[in-house]
Structures are given as structure tokens and as C-alpha cells.
Amino acid sequence: MKVALLYFARLREALGASREEATLPAEARDIQSLMAWLAQRGGVWQEEFSGCRPLRAAVNQELVANDATFKDGDEIAFFPPVTGG
């Protein structure tokens, strides 16, 4: 399955990229397993996607929970939660 991955805010800066096209393995079937797959890249990827730092996800511009699934061709965005004041 191929998807577009978008990274915003601190992720964009830490990863040195704002977007990538990725061919996912079969085990990356929901947001949580996708994050685990990204964390396996090691280094800063491990730091950002291991679950130690809060992240939100959106699929096709709609906020989703970590158990949300996606399909071929979807756009998946990751970003830190934002607080207002």
C-alpha cells in the first residue's frame, strides 16, 4: 500500500522533511502500527514515533484516533497536539 505521509511543526524540523511517499508493509494497517513502523527507522524517528512524545494524526485531513485504519492512496499527517490560550 502506498500513502503520502506529512509531518508538521516539530516533526518537520526534527525529521528534516515535510512529506514523503511511502510503501507500507502489511503490518502497518492502522495509525498505531504505522507509528511503530516509522519508529523502527531509529534515531530521531524512534524518539518521535515511539509513543513517548504526544502526536496527533489525520487521515485525509480528518483527525483520527490511533486505531484508525487507512487505505491505498490516503494522505496521513502527523503533528504535535496544539493548545490554545
BELGI-V279359 format. One record per helix or strand of 3 or more residues. SS is the DSSP state (h for helix, s for strand). FROM is the first residue (numbers start at 1). TO is the last residue. If there is no record, write none. Layout:
# BELGI-V279359
SS,FROM,TO ; SS,FROM,TO
This chain:
# BELGI-V279359
s,2,7 ; h,10,15 ; s,19,23 ; h,31,39 ; h,43,49 ; s,56,59 ; s,62,64 ; s,75,79
